[in-house]
Amino acid sequence: MTETGNEIEQLRDLAAALFEAGVAAADPRQALEKTFEESPLLPLQEGRYLVIALGKAAVAMAQTCLKELPEDTPSECLVVTNYENAIPIEGATCFAAGHPVPDENGLAAGKAIMDMLATTTEEDHVIVLISGGGSALVPAPLPGISLEDKIAVSKLLLAHGYSIHEINLVRQSLSQLKGGGLSLLAAPASVQSYILSDVVGDDLSTIASGPTNPPLGSRKDALALFAAKGLVEQLPASVRTILEADEEAEELDFSNTENLLIGSNRLSLNVIQDSLPIGWRGRIVDDLLEGDVQEVAPRLHEEVRNAPQEQKTVLIWGGETTVTLKGDGKGGRNQELALLFAVADEKEPIEGDWVFLSGGTDGRDGPTDSAGGLVDAGTLNRIRQTGEKPSVLLANNDSYKALELAGDHLMIGATGTNVADIQICLVDKDK
């Protein structure tokens, strides 16, 4: 390996280590333990603790919470997480369900939650532990909407580049639990919600579709999202009927609920910045990164090229981008963003050695086992050396195969947490 090759490997190792530091900062156990140290759970004079944990961090959050429950207070616990993170938990009923497309197991979990909430009294206290992924994992469709209808809507949203805010507005409009539905069903019990944010801006009504927060909008607003892209005719008939029906203005009462944010993407970005080795200068460029990767990748590349740079510079972003599917390949938004960054650099190269990482903090980018991509100036040539064309693979949304050919997958396994995505670019001019 050449000296430059060694330097690139060192940059790649550093980028991966910084990313892992950001993931570790979002550890749900530490976040909850700190919260309970400041505000311990107290014994109830009467009633029960009912614990509901939803999302990709549900296992860790539930285990931590169960240890904190007063021994002399009766309790029940339901946990719903994705298949990769699911394990049995003593003292809890656990469901493993589909993500990002809902499935029958998620439907059963939604029913179990509603059955539990149907038994609440004024003396009970409901603890809701929310993390990213909770929305797709717990489908609870309105009467008249089947699971197949929900799946069709989810696939339509995912294929057409809708933002997480827009996706969750639609999900809320079709659900009994989302958009505050869980809190309303929990009444007359009190509700305390602990939330690990996976969305840009930490909008509590968007995280996991806001089961303990007011809805993002109306069904009319949801219908307008499909109308804007000419997709209304592709909606299942049952969904169209509900979204097109007249709504009565309803005063929703959330006075029984308190929400507390315990972790977020911004916290992870701060830790990355604080973890830079001596000699490196870094800054957080944007913690509200959104948009289609086709537009975001060249913009990030341009920001790197135009940034005032020391000899060793690190630029950091966080948020959640989207992909518009045009082919039938396998991949995810982070994998495609990383590849498109490499494409942009081939047209206008960055001065010095560089690596660019884009990864999901949950360790899963789209329906794959890859967290994202870690590319450098040699990525596209490594793909071409296999006889494949990067442009053809990208046109088919086949970023997984492209990164596999280049040896550029970011493989970290399921992390048990989720605070959206992180992008890191390291540039070393000191050759």
C-alpha positions as a Markdown table, in Angstrom:
| # | Residue | x | y | z |
|---|---|---|---|---|
| 1 | Met | 0.0 | 0.0 | 0.0 |
| 2 | Thr | 1.3 | 3.5 | -0.9 |
| 3 | Glu | 1.9 | 6.2 | 1.7 |
| 4 | Thr | -1.2 | 8.0 | 0.5 |
| 5 | Gly | -3.1 | 4.7 | 0.9 |
| 6 | Asn | -2.0 | 4.4 | 4.5 |
| 7 | Glu | -3.1 | 8.0 | 5.1 |
| 8 | Ile | -6.5 | 7.3 | 3.6 |
| 9 | Glu | -6.9 | 4.2 | 5.8 |
| 10 | Gln | -6.1 | 6.3 | 8.9 |
| 11 | Leu | -8.7 | 8.9 | 7.8 |
| 12 | Arg | -11.3 | 6.1 | 7.3 |
| 13 | Asp | -10.5 | 4.7 | 10.8 |
| 14 | Leu | -10.8 | 8.1 | 12.4 |
| 15 | Ala | -14.1 | 8.8 | 10.6 |
| 16 | Ala | -15.6 | 5.5 | 11.8 |
| 17 | Ala | -14.4 | 6.1 | 15.4 |
| 18 | Leu | -15.9 | 9.5 | 15.5 |
| 19 | Phe | -19.2 | 8.1 | 14.2 |
| 20 | Glu | -19.2 | 5.4 | 16.8 |
| 21 | Ala | -18.6 | 8.1 | 19.5 |
| 22 | Gly | -21.7 | 9.9 | 18.3 |
| 23 | Val | -23.7 | 6.7 | 18.5 |
| 24 | Ala | -22.5 | 6.0 | 22.0 |
| 25 | Ala | -23.6 | 9.5 | 23.1 |
| 26 | Ala | -27.1 | 8.5 | 22.2 |
| 27 | Asp | -27.1 | 5.5 | 24.5 |
| 28 | Pro | -30.6 | 5.2 | 25.9 |
| 29 | Arg | -29.5 | 3.5 | 29.1 |
| 30 | Gln | -27.3 | 6.3 | 30.2 |
| 31 | Ala | -29.9 | 8.9 | 29.2 |
| 32 | Leu | -32.6 | 7.3 | 31.2 |
| 33 | Glu | -30.4 | 6.5 | 34.2 |
| 34 | Lys | -29.4 | 10.1 | 34.4 |
| 35 | Thr | -33.1 | 11.2 | 34.1 |
| 36 | Phe | -34.2 | 8.8 | 36.9 |
| 37 | Glu | -31.3 | 10.0 | 39.1 |
| 38 | Glu | -32.7 | 13.5 | 38.9 |
| 39 | Ser | -36.4 | 12.5 | 39.1 |
| 40 | Pro | -36.8 | 9.0 | 40.7 |
| 41 | Leu | -40.0 | 7.0 | 40.2 |
| 42 | Leu | -41.9 | 7.0 | 43.5 |
| 43 | Pro | -44.2 | 4.3 | 44.9 |
| 44 | Leu | -47.9 | 4.8 | 44.1 |
| 45 | Gln | -50.4 | 4.8 | 46.9 |
| 46 | Glu | -52.8 | 2.9 | 44.7 |
| 47 | Gly | -52.8 | 1.8 | 41.1 |
| 48 | Arg | -50.1 | 0.4 | 38.8 |
| 49 | Tyr | -47.1 | 1.5 | 36.7 |
| 50 | Leu | -47.9 | 0.6 | 33.1 |
| 51 | Val | -44.8 | 0.8 | 30.9 |
| 52 | Ile | -44.9 | 0.9 | 27.1 |
| 53 | Ala | -41.7 | 1.0 | 25.2 |
| 54 | Leu | -41.7 | 1.7 | 21.5 |
| 55 | Gly | -38.9 | 2.0 | 18.9 |
| 56 | Lys | -35.5 | 0.8 | 18.0 |
| 57 | Ala | -34.2 | 1.6 | 21.5 |
| 58 | Ala | -37.1 | 0.1 | 23.3 |
| 59 | Val | -35.3 | -2.9 | 24.8 |
| 60 | Ala | -32.6 | -0.8 | 26.5 |
| 61 | Met | -35.1 | 1.8 | 27.6 |
| 62 | Ala | -37.5 | -0.8 | 29.1 |
| 63 | Gln | -34.7 | -2.7 | 30.9 |
| 64 | Thr | -33.5 | 0.5 | 32.5 |
| 65 | Cys | -37.0 | 1.6 | 33.5 |
| 66 | Leu | -37.9 | -1.7 | 35.0 |
| 67 | Lys | -34.9 | -1.5 | 37.3 |
| 68 | Glu | -36.1 | 1.8 | 38.5 |
| 69 | Leu | -39.7 | 0.8 | 39.3 |
| 70 | Pro | -40.5 | 0.7 | 43.1 |
| 71 | Glu | -40.7 | -2.9 | 44.2 |
| 72 | Asp | -43.9 | -2.3 | 46.2 |
| 73 | Thr | -45.9 | -1.0 | 43.2 |
| 74 | Pro | -47.6 | -3.4 | 40.8 |
| 75 | Ser | -46.5 | -3.0 | 37.2 |
| 76 | Glu | -46.9 | -4.3 | 33.6 |
| 77 | Cys | -44.7 | -3.7 | 30.7 |
| 78 | Leu | -45.1 | -4.0 | 26.9 |
| 79 | Val | -42.0 | -3.6 | 24.6 |
| 80 | Val | -42.1 | -3.3 | 20.8 |
| 81 | Thr | -39.0 | -3.1 | 18.7 |
| 82 | Asn | -37.5 | -4.2 | 15.4 |
| 83 | Tyr | -36.5 | -7.7 | 14.7 |
| 84 | Glu | -32.7 | -7.0 | 14.9 |
| 85 | Asn | -32.9 | -5.5 | 18.4 |
| 86 | Ala | -35.5 | -7.9 | 20.0 |
| 87 | Ile | -34.6 | -10.0 | 23.0 |
| 88 | Pro | -36.7 | -11.4 | 25.8 |
| 89 | Ile | -37.0 | -9.2 | 28.9 |
| 90 | Glu | -37.9 | -10.5 | 32.3 |
| 91 | Gly | -41.0 | -8.8 | 33.6 |
| 92 | Ala | -42.2 | -7.6 | 30.1 |
| 93 | Thr | -44.2 | -8.8 | 27.1 |
| 94 | Cys | -42.0 | -8.3 | 24.1 |
| 95 | Phe | -43.0 | -7.9 | 20.4 |
| 96 | Ala | -40.6 | -7.9 | 17.5 |
| 97 | Ala | -42.2 | -6.2 | 14.5 |
| 98 | Gly | -41.5 | -4.9 | 11.0 |
| 99 | His | -39.7 | -1.7 | 10.1 |
| 100 | Pro | -39.9 | 0.5 | 8.0 |
| 101 | Val | -42.9 | -1.4 | 6.6 |
| 102 | Pro | -45.4 | -2.5 | 9.2 |
| 103 | Asp | -46.4 | -6.2 | 9.6 |
| 104 | Glu | -48.8 | -8.5 | 11.4 |
| 105 | Asn | -46.6 | -8.6 | 14.6 |
| 106 | Gly | -46.7 | -4.9 | 14.8 |
| 107 | Leu | -50.5 | -5.0 | 14.4 |
| 108 | Ala | -50.7 | -7.5 | 17.3 |
| 109 | Ala | -48.5 | -5.2 | 19.4 |
| 110 | Gly | -50.8 | -2.2 | 18.7 |
| 111 | Lys | -53.8 | -4.2 | 19.8 |
| 112 | Ala | -52.0 | -5.3 | 23.0 |
| 113 | Ile | -51.2 | -1.7 | 23.8 |
| 114 | Met | -54.8 | -0.6 | 23.3 |
| 115 | Asp | -56.0 | -3.5 | 25.4 |
| 116 | Met | -53.7 | -2.5 | 28.2 |
| 117 | Leu | -54.8 | 1.2 | 28.1 |
| 118 | Ala | -58.5 | 0.1 | 28.2 |
| 119 | Thr | -57.9 | -1.0 | 31.8 |
| 120 | Thr | -56.4 | 2.2 | 33.2 |
| 121 | Thr | -57.8 | 4.0 | 36.2 |
| 122 | Glu | -57.1 | 7.4 | 37.7 |
| 123 | Glu | -54.7 | 5.9 | 40.1 |
| 124 | Asp | -52.5 | 4.3 | 37.4 |
| 125 | His | -49.4 | 5.9 | 36.0 |
| 126 | Val | -48.4 | 5.2 | 32.4 |
| 127 | Ile | -44.7 | 5.5 | 31.4 |
| 128 | Val | -44.1 | 5.7 | 27.7 |
| 129 | Leu | -40.6 | 5.2 | 26.4 |
| 130 | Ile | -40.3 | 6.5 | 22.8 |
| 131 | Ser | -37.5 | 6.1 | 20.3 |
| 132 | Gly | -37.1 | 6.3 | 16.5 |
| 133 | Gly | -38.9 | 3.6 | 14.5 |
| 134 | Gly | -41.9 | 3.4 | 16.9 |
| 135 | Ser | -44.3 | 4.7 | 14.3 |
| 136 | Ala | -43.9 | 1.9 | 11.7 |
| 137 | Leu | -43.4 | -0.8 | 14.5 |
| 138 | Val | -46.9 | -0.2 | 16.0 |
| 139 | Pro | -49.6 | 0.1 | 13.3 |
| 140 | Ala | -53.0 | 0.6 | 14.9 |
| 141 | Pro | -55.2 | 1.5 | 11.9 |
| 142 | Leu | -58.5 | 3.2 | 12.2 |
| 143 | Pro | -61.6 | 1.0 | 11.7 |
| 144 | Gly | -62.0 | 0.2 | 8.0 |
| 145 | Ile | -58.3 | 0.3 | 7.2 |
| 146 | Ser | -56.5 | -3.0 | 6.9 |
| 147 | Leu | -52.9 | -3.7 | 7.5 |
| 148 | Glu | -52.4 | -4.3 | 3.8 |
| 149 | Asp | -53.8 | -0.8 | 3.2 |
| 150 | Lys | -51.3 | 0.6 | 5.8 |
| 151 | Ile | -48.4 | -1.2 | 4.1 |
| 152 | Ala | -49.4 | 0.1 | 0.7 |
| 153 | Val | -49.5 | 3.7 | 2.0 |
| 154 | Ser | -46.1 | 3.2 | 3.7 |
| 155 | Lys | -44.5 | 1.9 | 0.5 |
| 156 | Leu | -46.0 | 4.8 | -1.4 |
| 157 | Leu | -44.6 | 7.4 | 1.0 |
| 158 | Leu | -41.1 | 5.8 | 1.1 |
| 159 | Ala | -40.9 | 5.5 | -2.6 |
| 160 | His | -41.6 | 9.2 | -3.3 |
| 161 | Gly | -39.2 | 11.1 | -1.1 |
| 162 | Tyr | -41.6 | 12.3 | 1.6 |
| 163 | Ser | -39.9 | 13.8 | 4.7 |
| 164 | Ile | -40.3 | 12.1 | 8.0 |
| 165 | His | -42.6 | 15.0 | 9.1 |
| 166 | Glu | -44.8 | 14.3 | 6.1 |
| 167 | Ile | -44.8 | 10.6 | 6.6 |
| 168 | Asn | -45.8 | 10.8 | 10.2 |
| 169 | Leu | -48.5 | 13.3 | 9.4 |
| 170 | Val | -50.1 | 10.7 | 7.2 |
| 171 | Arg | -49.5 | 7.9 | 9.7 |
| 172 | Gln | -51.2 | 10.0 | 12.4 |
| 173 | Ser | -54.2 | 10.6 | 10.2 |
| 174 | Leu | -54.8 | 6.8 | 9.8 |
| 175 | Ser | -54.0 | 5.6 | 13.4 |
| 176 | Gln | -55.7 | 5.1 | 16.7 |
| 177 | Leu | -52.4 | 5.5 | 18.7 |
| 178 | Lys | -50.4 | 8.1 | 16.8 |
| 179 | Gly | -50.8 | 11.9 | 17.0 |
| 180 | Gly | -51.6 | 11.8 | 20.7 |
| 181 | Gly | -53.9 | 8.7 | 20.5 |
| 182 | Leu | -52.0 | 6.8 | 23.1 |
| 183 | Ser | -52.3 | 9.6 | 25.7 |
| 184 | Leu | -56.0 | 10.0 | 25.0 |
| 185 | Leu | -56.6 | 6.2 | 25.3 |
| 186 | Ala | -54.6 | 6.2 | 28.6 |
| 187 | Ala | -56.9 | 8.7 | 30.3 |
| 188 | Pro | -57.9 | 9.0 | 33.1 |
| 189 | Ala | -54.4 | 7.7 | 34.1 |
| 190 | Ser | -51.4 | 10.1 | 34.1 |
| 191 | Val | -48.8 | 9.7 | 31.4 |
| 192 | Gln | -45.0 | 10.4 | 31.6 |
| 193 | Ser | -43.3 | 10.1 | 28.2 |
| 194 | Tyr | -39.5 | 9.9 | 27.9 |
| 195 | Ile | -38.3 | 10.5 | 24.3 |
| 196 | Leu | -35.2 | 9.8 | 22.4 |
| 197 | Ser | -35.3 | 12.0 | 19.3 |
| 198 | Asp | -34.5 | 10.6 | 15.8 |
| 199 | Val | -36.0 | 13.6 | 13.9 |
| 200 | Val | -34.6 | 16.9 | 12.6 |
| 201 | Gly | -35.4 | 19.7 | 15.0 |
| 202 | Asp | -36.7 | 17.3 | 17.8 |
| 203 | Asp | -40.3 | 18.0 | 17.1 |
| 204 | Leu | -42.0 | 15.8 | 19.7 |
| 205 | Ser | -45.1 | 15.4 | 17.6 |
| 206 | Thr | -43.0 | 13.8 | 14.8 |
| 207 | Ile | -40.9 | 11.4 | 16.8 |
| 208 | Ala | -42.5 | 7.9 | 16.4 |
| 209 | Ser | -45.5 | 9.9 | 15.1 |
| 210 | Gly | -46.1 | 11.5 | 18.5 |
| 211 | Pro | -48.2 | 9.0 | 20.4 |
| 212 | Thr | -48.2 | 11.3 | 23.4 |
| 213 | Asn | -48.3 | 14.6 | 21.6 |
| 214 | Pro | -50.8 | 16.6 | 19.6 |
| 215 | Pro | -51.1 | 15.7 | 15.9 |
| 216 | Leu | -49.1 | 17.5 | 13.2 |
| 217 | Gly | -52.1 | 18.4 | 11.2 |
| 218 | Ser | -55.4 | 17.3 | 9.8 |
| 219 | Arg | -56.5 | 14.5 | 7.5 |
| 220 | Lys | -57.1 | 17.2 | 4.9 |
| 221 | Asp | -53.4 | 18.2 | 5.3 |
| 222 | Ala | -52.4 | 14.6 | 4.8 |
| 223 | Leu | -54.5 | 14.3 | 1.6 |
| 224 | Ala | -52.9 | 17.4 | 0.2 |
| 225 | Leu | -49.5 | 15.7 | 0.5 |
| 226 | Phe | -50.6 | 13.0 | -2.0 |
| 227 | Ala | -52.4 | 15.5 | -4.2 |
| 228 | Ala | -49.3 | 17.6 | -4.6 |
| 229 | Lys | -47.5 | 14.6 | -6.2 |
| 230 | Gly | -50.5 | 13.3 | -8.1 |
| 231 | Leu | -50.7 | 10.2 | -6.0 |
| 232 | Val | -54.2 | 10.3 | -4.7 |
| 233 | Glu | -55.5 | 7.7 | -7.2 |
| 234 | Gln | -52.8 | 5.3 | -6.0 |
| 235 | Leu | -54.1 | 5.3 | -2.4 |
| 236 | Pro | -56.2 | 2.3 | -1.2 |
| 237 | Ala | -59.9 | 3.1 | -1.4 |
| 238 | Ser | -60.4 | 2.9 | 2.4 |
| 239 | Val | -57.6 | 5.4 | 3.0 |
| 240 | Arg | -59.0 | 7.8 | 0.4 |
| 241 | Thr | -62.4 | 7.6 | 2.0 |
| 242 | Ile | -61.1 | 8.5 | 5.5 |
| 243 | Leu | -58.8 | 11.3 | 4.2 |
| 244 | Glu | -61.5 | 12.8 | 2.0 |
| 245 | Ala | -64.2 | 12.7 | 4.7 |
| 246 | Asp | -65.2 | 15.9 | 6.5 |
| 247 | Glu | -63.6 | 16.3 | 9.9 |
| 248 | Glu | -65.2 | 17.8 | 13.0 |
| 249 | Ala | -63.0 | 20.2 | 14.9 |
| 250 | Glu | -62.2 | 18.4 | 18.2 |
| 251 | Glu | -60.6 | 19.9 | 21.3 |
| 252 | Leu | -58.0 | 17.3 | 22.4 |
| 253 | Asp | -57.0 | 17.3 | 26.1 |
| 254 | Phe | -53.4 | 16.3 | 26.9 |
| 255 | Ser | -53.4 | 17.7 | 30.4 |
| 256 | Asn | -52.7 | 14.1 | 31.7 |
| 257 | Thr | -49.4 | 14.0 | 29.9 |
| 258 | Glu | -45.8 | 15.2 | 30.4 |
| 259 | Asn | -43.1 | 14.8 | 27.8 |
| 260 | Leu | -39.4 | 14.9 | 28.4 |
| 261 | Leu | -36.7 | 14.8 | 25.7 |
| 262 | Ile | -33.7 | 12.7 | 26.9 |
| 263 | Gly | -31.5 | 12.5 | 23.8 |
| 264 | Ser | -31.1 | 13.9 | 20.3 |
| 265 | Asn | -28.9 | 14.1 | 17.2 |
| 266 | Arg | -27.5 | 17.4 | 18.2 |
| 267 | Leu | -26.1 | 15.9 | 21.4 |
| 268 | Ser | -24.3 | 13.3 | 19.3 |
| 269 | Leu | -22.8 | 15.9 | 17.0 |
| 270 | Asn | -21.5 | 17.8 | 19.9 |
| 271 | Val | -19.7 | 14.7 | 21.2 |
| 272 | Ile | -18.2 | 14.1 | 17.8 |
| 273 | Gln | -16.8 | 17.6 | 17.7 |
| 274 | Asp | -15.4 | 17.2 | 21.3 |
| 275 | Ser | -13.8 | 13.9 | 20.3 |
| 276 | Leu | -11.5 | 15.2 | 17.6 |
| 277 | Pro | -7.8 | 14.3 | 18.1 |
| 278 | Ile | -5.2 | 17.0 | 18.7 |
| 279 | Gly | -4.3 | 18.8 | 15.5 |
| 280 | Trp | -7.8 | 18.5 | 14.0 |
| 281 | Arg | -10.2 | 21.5 | 13.7 |
| 282 | Gly | -13.9 | 20.8 | 13.3 |
| 283 | Arg | -17.3 | 22.4 | 13.2 |
| 284 | Ile | -20.9 | 21.4 | 13.0 |
| 285 | Val | -22.2 | 22.8 | 9.7 |
| 286 | Asp | -25.8 | 21.8 | 10.0 |
| 287 | Asp | -27.9 | 19.8 | 12.5 |
| 288 | Leu | -31.1 | 20.2 | 10.5 |
| 289 | Leu | -30.0 | 18.4 | 7.3 |
| 290 | Glu | -33.0 | 17.4 | 5.1 |
| 291 | Gly | -33.8 | 17.0 | 1.5 |
| 292 | Asp | -33.4 | 14.5 | -1.4 |
| 293 | Val | -29.9 | 13.0 | -1.5 |
| 294 | Gln | -29.6 | 14.0 | -5.2 |
| 295 | Glu | -29.6 | 17.6 | -4.1 |
| 296 | Val | -27.9 | 17.3 | -0.7 |
| 297 | Ala | -24.8 | 15.4 | -1.8 |
| 298 | Pro | -23.5 | 18.1 | -4.2 |
| 299 | Arg | -24.4 | 20.8 | -1.6 |
| 300 | Leu | -22.3 | 19.1 | 1.1 |
| 301 | His | -19.4 | 18.6 | -1.3 |
| 302 | Glu | -19.5 | 22.2 | -2.2 |
| 303 | Glu | -19.5 | 23.2 | 1.5 |
| 304 | Val | -16.4 | 21.1 | 2.0 |
| 305 | Arg | -14.6 | 22.7 | -1.0 |
| 306 | Asn | -15.5 | 26.2 | 0.0 |
| 307 | Ala | -15.0 | 25.9 | 3.8 |
| 308 | Pro | -12.0 | 27.8 | 5.3 |
| 309 | Gln | -9.8 | 24.8 | 6.0 |
| 310 | Glu | -6.9 | 24.2 | 8.3 |
| 311 | Gln | -4.4 | 21.4 | 7.4 |
| 312 | Lys | -6.7 | 18.9 | 9.1 |
| 313 | Thr | -10.4 | 19.8 | 9.0 |
| 314 | Val | -13.6 | 18.0 | 10.0 |
| 315 | Leu | -17.1 | 19.1 | 8.9 |
| 316 | Ile | -20.1 | 17.5 | 10.6 |
| 317 | Trp | -23.8 | 17.4 | 9.7 |
| 318 | Gly | -26.8 | 15.7 | 11.2 |
| 319 | Gly | -30.4 | 15.2 | 10.2 |
| 320 | Glu | -32.4 | 12.9 | 7.9 |
| 321 | Thr | -32.4 | 13.0 | 4.1 |
| 322 | Thr | -34.7 | 11.2 | 1.7 |
| 323 | Val | -34.4 | 9.1 | -1.5 |
| 324 | Thr | -36.7 | 9.1 | -4.5 |
| 325 | Leu | -36.8 | 5.5 | -5.8 |
| 326 | Lys | -36.5 | 5.2 | -9.6 |
| 327 | Gly | -35.1 | 1.7 | -9.8 |
| 328 | Asp | -35.4 | -1.7 | -8.0 |
| 329 | Gly | -32.0 | -1.9 | -6.5 |
| 330 | Lys | -31.1 | -2.3 | -2.8 |
| 331 | Gly | -29.8 | 0.5 | -0.6 |
| 332 | Gly | -30.7 | 3.4 | 1.6 |
| 333 | Arg | -30.4 | 7.2 | 1.9 |
| 334 | Asn | -27.0 | 7.1 | 3.7 |
| 335 | Gln | -25.5 | 4.7 | 1.2 |
| 336 | Glu | -26.7 | 6.7 | -1.8 |
| 337 | Leu | -25.7 | 10.0 | -0.2 |
| 338 | Ala | -22.1 | 8.8 | 0.3 |
| 339 | Leu | -21.9 | 7.5 | -3.3 |
| 340 | Leu | -23.2 | 10.8 | -4.7 |
| 341 | Phe | -20.7 | 12.7 | -2.7 |
| 342 | Ala | -17.9 | 10.7 | -4.4 |
| 343 | Val | -19.5 | 11.4 | -7.8 |
| 344 | Ala | -19.5 | 15.2 | -7.0 |
| 345 | Asp | -15.8 | 15.0 | -6.0 |
| 346 | Glu | -14.9 | 13.3 | -9.3 |
| 347 | Lys | -16.2 | 16.4 | -11.1 |
| 348 | Glu | -14.6 | 19.0 | -8.8 |
| 349 | Pro | -12.0 | 17.3 | -6.6 |
| 350 | Ile | -11.4 | 18.4 | -3.0 |
| 351 | Glu | -7.8 | 19.6 | -2.3 |
| 352 | Gly | -6.0 | 17.1 | -0.1 |
| 353 | Asp | -6.9 | 13.6 | 1.1 |
| 354 | Trp | -10.4 | 13.2 | 2.2 |
| 355 | Val | -13.0 | 10.7 | 3.4 |
| 356 | Phe | -16.8 | 11.1 | 3.7 |
| 357 | Leu | -19.1 | 9.1 | 6.0 |
| 358 | Ser | -22.9 | 9.0 | 6.1 |
| 359 | Gly | -24.5 | 6.7 | 8.5 |
| 360 | Gly | -27.7 | 5.9 | 10.4 |
| 361 | Thr | -27.2 | 5.8 | 14.2 |
| 362 | Asp | -29.4 | 2.8 | 14.4 |
| 363 | Gly | -26.9 | 0.8 | 12.4 |
| 364 | Arg | -29.5 | 0.1 | 9.7 |
| 365 | Asp | -29.8 | 2.1 | 6.5 |
| 366 | Gly | -33.0 | 1.3 | 4.7 |
| 367 | Pro | -33.9 | -2.4 | 4.5 |
| 368 | Thr | -30.2 | -3.5 | 4.7 |
| 369 | Asp | -27.6 | -4.6 | 7.2 |
| 370 | Ser | -25.4 | -1.6 | 6.4 |
| 371 | Ala | -25.4 | 1.6 | 8.4 |
| 372 | Gly | -24.3 | 3.7 | 5.4 |
| 373 | Gly | -21.2 | 4.4 | 3.4 |
| 374 | Leu | -17.6 | 5.5 | 4.0 |
| 375 | Val | -16.2 | 6.7 | 0.7 |
| 376 | Asp | -13.0 | 8.4 | -0.5 |
| 377 | Ala | -11.5 | 9.6 | -3.8 |
| 378 | Gly | -10.8 | 6.0 | -4.9 |
| 379 | Thr | -14.3 | 4.7 | -4.4 |
| 380 | Leu | -15.6 | 5.0 | -7.9 |
| 381 | Asn | -12.5 | 3.5 | -9.5 |
| 382 | Arg | -12.8 | 0.5 | -7.2 |
| 383 | Ile | -16.3 | 0.0 | -8.5 |
| 384 | Arg | -15.2 | 0.3 | -12.1 |
| 385 | Gln | -12.4 | -2.2 | -11.6 |
| 386 | Thr | -15.1 | -4.8 | -11.0 |
| 387 | Gly | -16.6 | -4.1 | -14.4 |
| 388 | Glu | -19.6 | -2.2 | -13.1 |
| 389 | Lys | -20.5 | 1.5 | -13.7 |
| 390 | Pro | -21.3 | 3.7 | -10.7 |
| 391 | Ser | -23.8 | 5.7 | -12.7 |
| 392 | Val | -25.8 | 2.7 | -13.7 |
| 393 | Leu | -25.9 | 1.4 | -10.2 |
| 394 | Leu | -27.0 | 4.7 | -8.9 |
| 395 | Ala | -29.7 | 5.1 | -11.5 |
| 396 | Asn | -31.1 | 1.8 | -10.2 |
| 397 | Asn | -30.9 | 2.9 | -6.6 |
| 398 | Asp | -28.4 | 0.0 | -6.2 |
| 399 | Ser | -26.1 | 1.8 | -3.7 |
| 400 | Tyr | -25.7 | -1.3 | -1.5 |
| 401 | Lys | -24.1 | -3.3 | -4.4 |
| 402 | Ala | -21.9 | -0.3 | -5.4 |
| 403 | Leu | -20.5 | 0.1 | -1.9 |
| 404 | Glu | -20.0 | -3.6 | -1.5 |
| 405 | Leu | -17.9 | -3.6 | -4.7 |
| 406 | Ala | -15.9 | -0.7 | -3.4 |
| 407 | Gly | -15.5 | -2.2 | 0.1 |
| 408 | Asp | -17.0 | 1.0 | 1.5 |
| 409 | His | -19.9 | -0.2 | 3.6 |
| 410 | Leu | -20.2 | 1.1 | 7.1 |
| 411 | Met | -21.0 | -2.1 | 9.0 |
| 412 | Ile | -21.6 | -1.6 | 12.8 |
| 413 | Gly | -24.6 | -3.9 | 13.5 |
| 414 | Ala | -27.9 | -2.8 | 15.1 |
| 415 | Thr | -27.0 | -0.3 | 17.8 |
| 416 | Gly | -30.2 | -0.3 | 20.0 |
| 417 | Thr | -30.6 | 3.4 | 19.6 |
| 418 | Asn | -31.6 | 5.9 | 16.9 |
| 419 | Val | -31.0 | 9.6 | 16.7 |
| 420 | Ala | -31.3 | 10.0 | 12.9 |
| 421 | Asp | -28.2 | 10.2 | 10.7 |
| 422 | Ile | -24.7 | 11.6 | 10.9 |
| 423 | Gln | -22.4 | 12.8 | 8.2 |
| 424 | Ile | -18.7 | 13.4 | 8.7 |
| 425 | Cys | -16.1 | 14.7 | 6.2 |
| 426 | Leu | -12.3 | 14.7 | 7.1 |
| 427 | Val | -9.9 | 16.6 | 4.9 |
| 428 | Asp | -6.1 | 16.4 | 5.4 |
| 429 | Lys | -4.0 | 18.8 | 3.3 |
| 430 | Asp | -0.9 | 17.8 | 5.2 |
| 431 | Lys | 0.6 | 15.3 | 2.8 |
